[in-house]
Amino acid sequence: MSPTKILIICTSADKLQDTATGLWAEELAAPYFLFQEAGFSVTVASTKGGEIPLDQGSLQGNFLTEAARKFLDDETCKQLIKASTPISSIKFEEFDAAFLPGGHGACVDFPSNATIKSGLEQMLHAGKVVGSVCHGPMCFVGLKAADGQPIVKGKKVTCFTDSEERAVGKEKLVPFLLESKLKELGGQFECVPDWHPFALRDGNLVSGQNPMSSHRTAELIIEALKK
């Protein structure tokens, strides 16, 4: 029996307007190791391919978690960051699940990416699992269900909250406040107090609130795949 195949799609954007950004390291690292431990085959891709920019803030102080440090110290993992697969060469139908970590870079290249949109819609319409955390749910914004309605309509979802965005002072830099947008699209938004871990699953759609939620988000994806 072939292993479960999971696709991780990371941002390739290193700027949010004029502010340096990228992938938030913890949001890739913790899920990657959990998926590996579950015996999954993991492919790390990005919107452009090649080196994935890392938000330097995610490498500082307590933001550099044990999982992130382990990932960045591992030679195999470092190569995944340096030479990610471009999503243009990905065959989405070959994967059982997709996971999209955040970082503010996701605000730039997730909402309007046609390949992400078509690939994730294809997976969700086929009953496959799609999960995302923090700013990663930017990818949900343009997705449509088979009936043409927003994919989040009537679904329990979460993401980096509007108050968390204001707390980091980037509410004027992002294209829109993601919590507000998901609510506008009909999502049944849930969250916990800022900076606490929280993730939820509604069917095959999984979402997490903030970087602290990446571990739980991955657990719920694994749970959905093993149902």
MARZA-514361 format. One record per residue (C-alpha): residue number from 0; x, y, z. Coordinates in Angstrom, 2 decimals. Each point is the difference from the previous one (the first is absolute). Layout:
N
+-----+---------+---------+---------+
: pos :    east :   north :      up :
+-----+---------+---------+---------+
: NUM :       X :       Y :       Z :
...
+-----+---------+---------+---------+
This chain:
227
+-----+---------+---------+---------+
: pos :    east :   north :      up :
+-----+---------+---------+---------+
:   0 :    0.00 :    0.00 :    0.00 :
:   1 :    1.46 :    3.35 :   -1.03 :
:   2 :    0.48 :    2.66 :    2.70 :
:   3 :   -2.38 :    2.90 :    0.46 :
:   4 :    1.32 :    2.91 :   -2.06 :
:   5 :   -0.21 :    3.53 :    1.36 :
:   6 :    0.88 :    3.19 :   -1.84 :
:   7 :    1.28 :    3.00 :    1.96 :
:   8 :   -0.27 :    3.28 :   -1.93 :
:   9 :    2.04 :    2.93 :    1.31 :
:  10 :    0.11 :    3.65 :   -0.97 :
:  11 :    2.71 :    1.31 :   -2.32 :
:  12 :   -0.66 :    3.64 :    0.91 :
:  13 :    2.78 :    1.74 :    1.91 :
:  14 :   -1.68 :    3.41 :    0.22 :
:  15 :   -3.35 :    1.25 :    1.27 :
:  16 :   -0.10 :    3.41 :   -1.65 :
:  17 :    3.42 :    1.34 :    1.12 :
:  18 :    0.31 :   -2.22 :    3.06 :
:  19 :    2.19 :   -3.11 :   -0.05 :
:  20 :   -1.97 :   -3.18 :    0.63 :
:  21 :   -0.26 :   -3.61 :   -1.11 :
:  22 :   -0.93 :   -3.36 :    1.52 :
:  23 :   -0.39 :   -0.30 :    3.78 :
:  24 :    2.45 :   -2.81 :    0.79 :
:  25 :   -1.97 :   -1.71 :    2.79 :
:  26 :   -3.04 :   -0.37 :   -2.25 :
:  27 :    1.95 :   -2.19 :   -2.42 :
:  28 :    2.26 :   -1.76 :    2.49 :
:  29 :   -2.44 :   -1.40 :    2.56 :
:  30 :   -2.48 :   -1.40 :   -2.56 :
:  31 :    2.82 :   -1.39 :   -2.15 :
:  32 :    1.35 :   -2.10 :    2.86 :
:  33 :   -3.47 :   -1.16 :    1.05 :
:  34 :   -0.80 :   -1.09 :   -3.56 :
:  35 :    3.33 :   -1.84 :   -0.18 :
:  36 :   -0.70 :   -1.74 :    3.32 :
:  37 :   -3.41 :   -1.05 :   -1.34 :
:  38 :    1.76 :   -1.76 :   -2.88 :
:  39 :   -1.15 :    2.40 :   -2.69 :
:  40 :    1.92 :    0.79 :   -3.16 :
:  41 :    0.54 :    3.79 :    0.17 :
:  42 :    0.68 :    2.31 :   -2.95 :
:  43 :    0.99 :    3.61 :    0.77 :
:  44 :   -0.97 :    2.42 :   -2.75 :
:  45 :   -0.31 :    3.75 :   -0.35 :
:  46 :   -1.79 :    2.34 :   -2.35 :
:  47 :    3.16 :    0.72 :   -2.06 :
:  48 :    2.23 :   -2.90 :    0.99 :
:  49 :    3.61 :    0.29 :    1.06 :
:  50 :    1.02 :    1.61 :    3.27 :
:  51 :   -2.83 :    0.77 :    2.42 :
:  52 :    0.45 :    3.38 :    1.76 :
:  53 :   -0.18 :   -0.20 :    3.77 :
:  54 :   -1.46 :    2.78 :    2.12 :
:  55 :    2.95 :    0.98 :    2.16 :
:  56 :   -2.36 :    0.70 :    2.86 :
:  57 :   -0.74 :   -3.72 :    0.18 :
:  58 :    3.69 :   -0.67 :    0.66 :
:  59 :    0.28 :    2.29 :    3.02 :
:  60 :   -0.34 :   -0.73 :    3.71 :
:  61 :   -2.96 :   -2.12 :    1.07 :
:  62 :   -1.40 :    0.06 :   -3.54 :
:  63 :    2.80 :   -2.39 :   -0.97 :
:  64 :   -1.69 :   -3.08 :    1.37 :
:  65 :    1.62 :   -3.37 :    0.63 :
:  66 :   -1.59 :   -1.38 :   -3.18 :
:  67 :    1.19 :    2.97 :   -2.07 :
:  68 :    3.53 :   -0.28 :    1.38 :
:  69 :    0.06 :   -3.73 :   -0.72 :
:  70 :   -1.25 :    0.58 :   -3.55 :
:  71 :    2.56 :    2.70 :   -0.76 :
:  72 :    2.85 :   -2.11 :    1.44 :
:  73 :   -0.90 :   -3.07 :   -2.07 :
:  74 :    1.84 :   -0.30 :   -3.32 :
:  75 :   -2.89 :   -1.69 :   -1.80 :
:  76 :   -2.47 :    2.61 :    1.25 :
:  77 :    2.33 :    2.87 :   -0.90 :
:  78 :    0.08 :   -1.33 :   -3.55 :
:  79 :   -3.82 :    0.01 :   -0.11 :
:  80 :    0.10 :    3.72 :    0.81 :
:  81 :    2.72 :    0.70 :   -2.57 :
:  82 :   -1.50 :   -1.98 :   -2.86 :
:  83 :   -3.76 :   -0.25 :    0.40 :
:  84 :   -2.11 :   -1.37 :   -2.84 :
:  85 :   -1.89 :    2.64 :   -2.03 :
:  86 :   -3.75 :   -0.57 :    0.17 :
:  87 :   -0.13 :    0.32 :   -3.80 :
:  88 :    1.55 :   -3.48 :   -0.16 :
:  89 :   -2.27 :   -1.55 :    2.64 :
:  90 :   -2.71 :   -2.51 :   -0.92 :
:  91 :   -2.52 :    0.69 :    2.74 :
:  92 :   -1.98 :   -3.14 :   -0.77 :
:  93 :    2.93 :   -2.11 :    1.22 :
:  94 :   -0.33 :    1.29 :    3.58 :
:  95 :   -2.33 :   -1.00 :    2.81 :
:  96 :    0.24 :    3.32 :    1.84 :
:  97 :    1.43 :    3.49 :   -0.28 :
:  98 :    1.25 :    2.20 :    2.81 :
:  99 :    0.82 :    3.70 :   -0.37 :
: 100 :    2.02 :    1.68 :    2.78 :
: 101 :   -0.11 :    3.74 :    0.42 :
: 102 :    2.28 :    2.90 :    0.65 :
: 103 :   -0.94 :    3.39 :   -1.39 :
: 104 :    1.40 :   -1.05 :   -3.37 :
: 105 :   -3.17 :   -2.06 :   -0.45 :
: 106 :   -1.98 :    3.25 :   -0.09 :
: 107 :    1.81 :    0.87 :   -3.21 :
: 108 :   -0.03 :   -3.14 :   -2.12 :
: 109 :   -2.74 :   -2.29 :    1.34 :
: 110 :   -3.30 :    1.84 :   -0.63 :
: 111 :    0.44 :    0.61 :   -3.72 :
: 112 :    2.07 :   -3.01 :   -1.07 :
: 113 :   -1.89 :   -1.84 :   -2.75 :
: 114 :    1.96 :   -3.24 :    0.44 :
: 115 :   -0.73 :   -0.14 :    3.73 :
: 116 :   -3.67 :    0.76 :   -0.67 :
: 117 :   -0.50 :   -2.67 :   -2.64 :
: 118 :    2.11 :   -2.58 :    1.82 :
: 119 :   -1.66 :    0.39 :    3.39 :
: 120 :   -3.49 :    0.10 :   -1.52 :
: 121 :    0.79 :   -3.20 :   -1.87 :
: 122 :    1.10 :   -1.66 :    3.25 :
: 123 :   -2.95 :    1.22 :    2.08 :
: 124 :   -2.54 :   -0.94 :   -2.66 :
: 125 :    1.56 :   -3.49 :    0.00 :
: 126 :   -0.47 :   -0.28 :    3.76 :
: 127 :    3.65 :    0.45 :    0.86 :
: 128 :    1.31 :    1.90 :    3.02 :
: 129 :    1.18 :    3.62 :   -0.11 :
: 130 :    1.41 :    1.70 :    3.08 :
: 131 :    1.63 :    3.32 :    0.75 :
: 132 :    1.17 :    2.09 :    2.94 :
: 133 :    0.34 :    3.66 :    1.00 :
: 134 :    0.21 :    2.07 :   -3.24 :
: 135 :   -0.06 :   -3.18 :   -2.10 :
: 136 :   -3.83 :    0.11 :   -0.21 :
: 137 :    0.50 :    2.91 :   -2.39 :
: 138 :   -0.14 :   -2.92 :   -2.46 :
: 139 :   -3.65 :   -0.69 :    0.95 :
: 140 :   -1.20 :    3.42 :   -1.13 :
: 141 :   -0.47 :   -0.69 :   -3.71 :
: 142 :   -0.94 :   -3.67 :    0.25 :
: 143 :   -3.42 :   -1.14 :   -1.18 :
: 144 :   -1.96 :   -3.08 :    0.96 :
: 145 :   -1.45 :   -2.20 :   -2.74 :
: 146 :   -3.22 :    2.06 :    0.15 :
: 147 :    1.91 :    3.24 :   -0.63 :
: 148 :   -0.34 :    1.30 :    3.55 :
: 149 :    3.08 :    1.07 :    2.01 :
: 150 :    1.72 :   -3.08 :    1.39 :
: 151 :   -0.19 :    1.42 :    3.55 :
: 152 :   -3.73 :    0.81 :   -0.12 :
: 153 :   -1.69 :   -1.73 :    2.92 :
: 154 :    3.31 :   -1.57 :    1.08 :
: 155 :    1.74 :    0.40 :    3.34 :
: 156 :    3.27 :    1.82 :   -0.68 :
: 157 :    2.68 :    1.94 :    1.81 :
: 158 :    3.14 :    1.99 :   -0.87 :
: 159 :    2.27 :    2.77 :    1.30 :
: 160 :   -2.57 :    2.26 :    1.60 :
: 161 :   -0.58 :    3.65 :   -0.78 :
: 162 :    1.09 :    0.90 :    3.54 :
: 163 :    3.21 :   -2.03 :   -0.40 :
: 164 :    0.64 :    1.84 :   -3.28 :
: 165 :   -0.43 :    3.35 :    1.72 :
: 166 :    2.25 :   -1.14 :    2.85 :
: 167 :    2.89 :   -0.57 :   -2.44 :
: 168 :   -0.71 :    3.32 :   -1.73 :
: 169 :   -0.57 :   -1.40 :   -3.49 :
: 170 :   -3.72 :    0.67 :   -0.39 :
: 171 :    0.73 :    2.74 :   -2.57 :
: 172 :    2.46 :   -2.16 :   -1.95 :
: 173 :   -2.09 :   -3.12 :   -0.61 :
: 174 :   -2.36 :    0.02 :   -3.01 :
: 175 :   -2.93 :   -0.58 :    2.37 :
: 176 :   -0.59 :   -1.16 :    3.55 :
: 177 :   -0.34 :   -3.74 :   -0.36 :
: 178 :   -2.42 :   -0.64 :    2.86 :
: 179 :   -2.36 :    2.64 :   -1.37 :
: 180 :    0.30 :   -1.39 :   -3.52 :
: 181 :   -0.78 :   -3.58 :    1.05 :
: 182 :   -3.08 :    1.25 :    1.87 :
: 183 :   -1.05 :    2.04 :   -3.05 :
: 184 :    0.18 :   -3.17 :   -2.09 :
: 185 :   -2.34 :   -1.79 :    2.38 :
: 186 :    2.53 :   -1.86 :    2.12 :
: 187 :   -1.03 :   -0.91 :    3.54 :
: 188 :    3.01 :    1.60 :    1.61 :
: 189 :    1.30 :   -1.26 :    3.34 :
: 190 :    3.04 :    1.00 :    2.01 :
: 191 :    1.51 :    0.10 :    3.49 :
: 192 :    1.80 :    2.91 :    1.70 :
: 193 :    2.94 :    1.36 :   -1.97 :
: 194 :    3.25 :   -2.01 :   -0.06 :
: 195 :   -1.56 :   -3.19 :    1.35 :
: 196 :    0.01 :   -3.21 :   -2.03 :
: 197 :   -3.24 :   -0.85 :   -1.76 :
: 198 :   -0.91 :   -2.05 :   -3.05 :
: 199 :   -3.17 :   -1.59 :   -1.27 :
: 200 :   -1.20 :   -2.37 :   -2.66 :
: 201 :   -3.25 :    0.15 :   -1.94 :
: 202 :   -0.15 :   -3.06 :   -2.22 :
: 203 :    3.07 :    0.06 :   -2.23 :
: 204 :    0.80 :    3.66 :    0.67 :
: 205 :    2.46 :    0.65 :    2.84 :
: 206 :    1.19 :    3.37 :    1.30 :
: 207 :    2.16 :    1.37 :    2.81 :
: 208 :    0.06 :    3.43 :    1.59 :
: 209 :    3.65 :    1.04 :    0.41 :
: 210 :    3.56 :   -1.38 :    0.04 :
: 211 :   -0.65 :   -1.63 :    3.37 :
: 212 :   -2.75 :   -2.02 :   -1.69 :
: 213 :    2.14 :   -1.69 :   -2.65 :
: 214 :    0.49 :   -3.21 :    2.01 :
: 215 :   -3.72 :   -0.42 :    0.67 :
: 216 :   -0.88 :    0.82 :   -3.61 :
: 217 :    2.27 :   -2.80 :   -1.19 :
: 218 :   -1.53 :   -2.41 :    2.53 :
: 219 :   -3.47 :    0.73 :   -1.38 :
: 220 :    1.19 :   -0.55 :   -3.58 :
: 221 :    1.43 :   -3.36 :    1.06 :
: 222 :   -3.28 :   -0.79 :    1.76 :
: 223 :   -1.98 :    0.85 :   -3.15 :
: 224 :    2.26 :   -2.21 :   -2.12 :
: 225 :   -0.31 :   -2.97 :    2.34 :
: 226 :   -3.77 :    0.18 :    0.44 :
+-----+---------+---------+---------+
